[in-house]
Amino acid sequence: MGVGSALPEHVVTNDMLSGFLDTSDEWITTRTGIKERRVVTTETLAELSATAAKRALAMAGIEAAQLSYILCATTSADYAIPSLACQVQQMLGASCPAMDVNAACTGFLYALDMADALFARDPNARVLVIGAEAMSRLVEWNDRSTAVLFGDGAGALVLGPGSDLKSMLVTAAGDPDPLYARHANGNSPYAVKRERAPLRMDGHAVYRFAVPTIVRDVSAAIARAGMTEDDIDAVLLHQANLRIVDAAAQRLNIPRDKFKTNIQSRGNTSAASIPILMDELQREGHLPQGSVLALAAFGGGLTTGACVLAWGVS
């Protein structure tokens, strides 16, 4: 029914990163496709999420009081307790149930899957789904292999009853080694002391996992929808790395120009990447109502997800 997004004001270019990392604009662009990203400074993730939600609600033409549920996909909320969703609920003045979903970069698709289940219980529901991340809190800023990849932001969708969701597929294969960020033990007198471990990623392992997974899941989602690749008008993949998008596009029988990207200026915003991309494409006039979209994501866990939907926003 409506989409919205919000980004931090502070822009970090590749040249700025080369001021304290052993890297360069050419090195980053060649390996990732990223030229710049947004990073939180004074903003909270809840503020970004609420702004994205308000824009989505305005487009949908409904009030926060009409919401039946709020789902926030995030791994980097402002608090461990309360949930980001509860913060957003307060900021919007809503009164519905609210909770977070953590499936790493696949979180937005997991939240869509959960929203679909909510409609099975209440066919007249109005569900707010948000993907929001402040990955700048998790990365090791002295590690050029991860610091150059990630950005911050939030994207939101307002969902109503209908038949636009044509298929959904989510999976998990538990393996933390390729991608993880560990909490500290706190000050328990019984715990073996260890410091918080910032985000660690085996880039080669993630790439080897991501490309065939995207191809498998997108193909399966299209088949489950009773469609063919020719029926797809646009493909919105998790914006992790332009090389991954290109490699997946080469293996799918879908023209490359149907694969939409914004990673060049947003970086990898984890669970927020697809809804931010959706909002930008919608506001730029690139998603006509009725367009058939294929979405796919992968993330730490390891988790994956894909779906096919008809674009309902006018």
C-alpha positions as CSV (number, residue, x, y, z in Angstrom):
1,M,0.0,0.0,0.0
2,G,2.9,2.4,0.6
3,V,6.7,2.5,0.9
4,G,9.2,4.8,2.6
5,S,12.8,5.1,3.5
6,A,15.2,7.2,5.5
7,L,19.0,7.6,5.4
8,P,21.5,9.2,7.7
9,E,22.7,12.6,6.6
10,H,26.5,11.8,6.8
11,V,28.0,10.6,3.5
12,V,31.2,8.5,3.6
13,T,33.0,8.3,0.3
14,N,35.6,5.8,-0.7
15,D,38.2,8.5,-0.7
16,M,37.3,9.3,2.9
17,L,37.9,5.7,3.9
18,S,41.3,5.7,2.1
19,G,42.3,8.4,4.6
20,F,42.6,5.8,7.4
21,L,42.5,2.5,5.6
22,D,45.0,0.8,3.2
23,T,42.5,1.1,0.3
24,S,41.5,3.4,-2.5
25,D,38.4,4.3,-4.5
26,E,39.5,2.1,-7.3
27,W,40.1,-0.9,-5.0
28,I,36.7,-0.6,-3.4
29,T,34.7,0.2,-6.6
30,T,36.4,-2.7,-8.6
31,R,35.6,-5.3,-5.9
32,T,32.2,-4.1,-4.6
33,G,30.7,-1.5,-7.0
34,I,30.3,0.8,-4.0
35,K,31.2,4.5,-4.3
36,E,29.7,5.9,-1.1
37,R,27.4,5.0,1.8
38,R,25.5,6.7,4.6
39,V,26.5,6.4,8.2
40,V,24.7,7.4,11.4
41,T,26.2,10.2,13.5
42,T,23.5,11.8,15.7
43,E,20.6,9.8,14.4
44,T,19.2,6.8,16.1
45,L,18.0,3.8,14.2
46,A,14.6,4.2,15.7
47,E,14.4,7.8,14.3
48,L,15.3,6.6,10.9
49,S,12.8,3.7,11.1
50,A,10.0,6.0,12.3
51,T,10.7,8.4,9.5
52,A,10.6,5.7,6.9
53,A,7.4,4.3,8.4
54,K,5.7,7.8,8.4
55,R,6.5,8.1,4.7
56,A,5.1,4.7,3.9
57,L,1.9,5.4,6.0
58,A,1.5,8.7,4.1
59,M,1.7,7.0,0.8
60,A,-0.7,4.3,1.9
61,G,-3.1,6.9,3.2
62,I,-3.7,5.3,6.6
63,E,-3.0,6.4,10.2
64,A,-0.7,4.6,12.6
65,A,-3.7,3.9,14.8
66,Q,-5.0,1.6,12.1
67,L,-1.9,-0.7,12.1
68,S,-2.5,-4.3,13.2
69,Y,1.2,-5.2,13.7
70,I,4.7,-3.8,13.4
71,L,7.6,-6.0,12.4
72,C,11.2,-4.7,12.3
73,A,13.9,-6.7,10.6
74,T,17.2,-5.7,12.2
75,T,20.4,-7.0,13.8
76,S,21.6,-3.6,15.0
77,A,18.8,-2.0,17.0
78,D,19.4,0.8,19.5
79,Y,18.7,-1.4,22.4
80,A,18.8,-5.1,23.2
81,I,15.6,-4.4,25.2
82,P,13.1,-3.0,24.1
83,S,12.8,-4.0,20.5
84,L,13.2,-1.5,17.7
85,A,9.6,-2.3,16.8
86,C,8.4,-1.1,20.2
87,Q,10.4,2.1,19.8
88,V,8.8,2.8,16.4
89,Q,5.3,2.0,17.8
90,Q,5.8,4.7,20.4
91,M,7.1,7.2,18.0
92,L,4.2,6.6,15.6
93,G,1.6,6.7,18.3
94,A,0.4,3.2,17.3
95,S,-1.1,0.7,19.7
96,C,-0.6,-2.6,17.9
97,P,1.7,-5.5,18.8
98,A,5.3,-5.0,17.7
99,M,8.5,-7.1,17.6
100,D,11.8,-7.5,15.9
101,V,13.0,-10.2,13.5
102,N,16.7,-11.2,13.3
103,A,17.6,-13.2,10.2
104,A,20.6,-10.9,9.3
105,C,20.5,-9.6,5.7
106,T,17.5,-11.9,4.9
107,G,15.5,-10.4,7.7
108,F,13.2,-8.3,5.5
109,L,12.1,-11.4,3.6
110,Y,11.6,-13.3,6.8
111,A,9.4,-10.4,8.0
112,L,7.4,-10.5,4.8
113,D,6.8,-14.2,5.4
114,M,5.6,-13.6,8.9
115,A,3.3,-10.8,7.7
116,D,1.8,-13.2,5.3
117,A,1.0,-15.5,8.2
118,L,-0.7,-12.6,10.1
119,F,-3.0,-12.0,7.1
120,A,-4.1,-15.7,7.4
121,R,-5.4,-14.9,10.9
122,D,-6.8,-11.5,10.2
123,P,-7.6,-10.9,6.5
124,N,-8.3,-7.2,7.1
125,A,-4.9,-6.5,8.8
126,R,-2.6,-3.6,8.1
127,V,1.0,-4.6,8.8
128,L,4.0,-2.3,8.9
129,V,7.2,-4.1,7.9
130,I,10.5,-2.3,8.4
131,G,14.1,-3.2,7.5
132,A,16.5,-1.1,9.4
133,E,20.2,-1.3,10.1
134,A,23.1,0.6,11.6
135,M,25.8,-1.7,10.4
136,S,28.4,1.0,11.2
137,R,28.0,-0.1,14.9
138,L,29.0,-3.7,14.1
139,V,31.9,-3.4,11.6
140,E,35.6,-3.2,12.6
141,W,36.6,0.1,11.1
142,N,40.2,-0.9,10.8
143,D,39.3,-3.9,8.7
144,R,39.1,-2.9,5.0
145,S,37.5,-6.2,4.0
146,T,34.3,-5.2,5.9
147,A,34.4,-1.5,6.7
148,V,34.1,-0.5,3.1
149,L,31.0,-2.6,2.5
150,F,28.3,-1.5,4.8
151,G,26.0,1.5,5.2
152,D,23.1,2.5,7.4
153,G,19.4,3.2,6.7
154,A,15.8,2.1,7.0
155,G,13.1,1.1,4.6
156,A,9.4,0.5,5.3
157,L,6.3,-1.1,3.7
158,V,2.7,-0.9,4.7
159,L,0.9,-4.1,3.7
160,G,-2.8,-4.6,3.3
161,P,-5.0,-7.6,2.3
162,G,-4.8,-8.8,-1.2
163,S,-3.3,-11.4,-3.5
164,D,-0.1,-9.7,-4.7
165,L,2.3,-12.1,-2.9
166,K,2.6,-14.9,-5.4
167,S,5.2,-17.1,-3.7
168,M,7.6,-17.1,-0.7
169,L,10.6,-19.2,0.1
170,V,12.8,-18.8,3.2
171,T,15.6,-21.2,4.4
172,A,18.2,-21.5,7.1
173,A,21.4,-23.6,7.2
174,G,23.0,-23.0,10.6
175,D,26.7,-22.1,10.2
176,P,28.1,-19.0,12.0
177,D,31.6,-19.2,10.6
178,P,31.3,-17.3,7.3
179,L,29.7,-14.2,8.9
180,Y,29.2,-13.3,12.5
181,A,29.3,-10.6,15.2
182,R,29.6,-11.7,18.8
183,H,28.3,-10.0,21.9
184,A,30.6,-9.5,24.9
185,N,30.0,-11.6,28.0
186,G,29.1,-8.5,30.1
187,N,30.3,-8.4,33.7
188,S,29.1,-11.8,35.0
189,P,31.6,-13.0,37.6
190,Y,31.1,-16.6,36.2
191,A,31.7,-15.9,32.5
192,V,35.1,-16.4,30.8
193,K,36.0,-12.8,30.0
194,R,36.1,-11.9,26.3
195,E,35.7,-8.6,24.4
196,R,33.0,-8.0,21.9
197,A,34.0,-9.4,18.5
198,P,33.0,-7.0,15.7
199,L,31.6,-8.3,12.5
200,R,33.8,-10.9,10.8
201,M,33.2,-12.2,7.3
202,D,34.9,-14.7,5.0
203,G,34.2,-12.9,1.8
204,H,35.1,-15.8,-0.5
205,A,32.8,-18.2,1.5
206,V,29.9,-15.8,1.4
207,Y,30.3,-15.3,-2.3
208,R,30.4,-19.0,-3.0
209,F,27.3,-19.4,-0.9
210,A,25.4,-16.4,-2.2
211,V,25.5,-16.7,-6.0
212,P,24.2,-20.3,-6.4
213,T,21.7,-19.7,-3.6
214,I,20.2,-16.6,-5.3
215,V,19.9,-18.5,-8.6
216,R,18.3,-21.5,-6.8
217,D,15.9,-19.4,-4.8
218,V,14.8,-17.0,-7.5
219,S,14.2,-19.9,-9.9
220,A,12.2,-21.8,-7.2
221,A,10.1,-18.8,-6.2
222,I,9.2,-18.1,-9.9
223,A,8.2,-21.8,-10.4
224,R,6.1,-21.7,-7.2
225,A,4.3,-18.7,-8.5
226,G,3.4,-20.6,-11.7
227,M,5.4,-18.2,-13.8
228,T,8.5,-18.1,-16.0
229,E,11.5,-15.8,-16.0
230,D,9.9,-13.9,-18.9
231,D,7.1,-12.8,-16.5
232,I,9.5,-11.0,-14.2
233,D,9.6,-7.2,-14.7
234,A,12.3,-6.4,-12.1
235,V,14.7,-8.3,-9.8
236,L,15.6,-6.7,-6.5
237,L,18.4,-8.6,-4.8
238,H,20.0,-7.9,-1.4
239,Q,22.5,-5.2,-2.1
240,A,25.6,-6.9,-0.8
241,N,28.1,-6.6,-3.6
242,L,27.7,-5.7,-7.3
243,R,29.8,-8.7,-8.3
244,I,27.3,-11.0,-6.7
245,V,24.4,-9.3,-8.5
246,D,26.3,-9.5,-11.8
247,A,27.2,-13.2,-11.3
248,A,23.6,-14.1,-10.4
249,A,22.3,-12.2,-13.4
250,Q,24.6,-14.2,-15.7
251,R,23.1,-17.4,-14.4
252,L,19.4,-16.5,-14.6
253,N,17.6,-16.2,-17.9
254,I,16.5,-12.6,-17.1
255,P,18.0,-9.5,-18.8
256,R,20.6,-7.7,-16.8
257,D,18.8,-4.4,-17.0
258,K,16.0,-5.9,-15.0
259,F,18.3,-6.3,-12.0
260,K,17.9,-3.0,-10.0
261,T,20.7,-1.7,-7.8
262,N,21.5,1.2,-5.5
263,I,24.6,-0.3,-3.8
264,Q,26.7,2.3,-5.6
265,S,25.5,5.0,-3.3
266,R,24.0,3.1,-0.3
267,G,26.5,0.2,0.3
268,N,25.3,-2.9,2.0
269,T,22.5,-1.9,4.4
270,S,21.7,-5.5,5.4
271,A,18.0,-6.1,6.1
272,A,17.2,-2.6,5.0
273,S,18.7,-2.9,1.5
274,I,15.6,-4.2,-0.4
275,P,13.0,-1.9,1.1
276,I,15.2,1.1,0.6
277,L,15.7,0.1,-3.0
278,M,11.9,-0.4,-3.4
279,D,11.2,3.1,-2.1
280,E,13.7,4.7,-4.3
281,L,12.5,2.9,-7.4
282,Q,8.9,3.7,-6.6
283,R,9.5,7.4,-6.1
284,E,11.6,7.6,-9.3
285,G,8.7,6.1,-11.3
286,H,10.5,2.8,-12.1
287,L,7.9,0.4,-10.5
288,P,4.6,0.8,-12.4
289,Q,1.6,-0.7,-10.5
290,G,1.2,-4.4,-11.4
291,S,4.9,-4.9,-12.1
292,V,6.0,-8.4,-11.2
293,L,9.0,-8.4,-8.9
294,A,11.4,-11.1,-7.8
295,L,13.2,-10.5,-4.5
296,A,16.0,-12.5,-3.0
297,A,18.4,-12.2,-0.1
298,F,21.0,-14.1,1.9
299,G,22.7,-13.4,5.2
300,G,24.4,-14.7,8.3
301,G,22.9,-17.7,9.8
302,L,23.2,-18.7,7.1
303,T,19.7,-17.6,5.9
304,T,18.2,-17.1,2.5
305,G,14.9,-16.0,1.1
306,A,13.1,-15.2,-2.2
307,C,9.6,-14.2,-3.2
308,V,7.6,-13.1,-6.2
309,L,5.0,-10.4,-5.9
310,A,2.9,-8.1,-8.0
311,W,3.6,-4.4,-7.1
312,G,0.4,-3.0,-5.6
313,V,1.5,0.7,-5.0
314,S,-0.1,3.2,-7.4
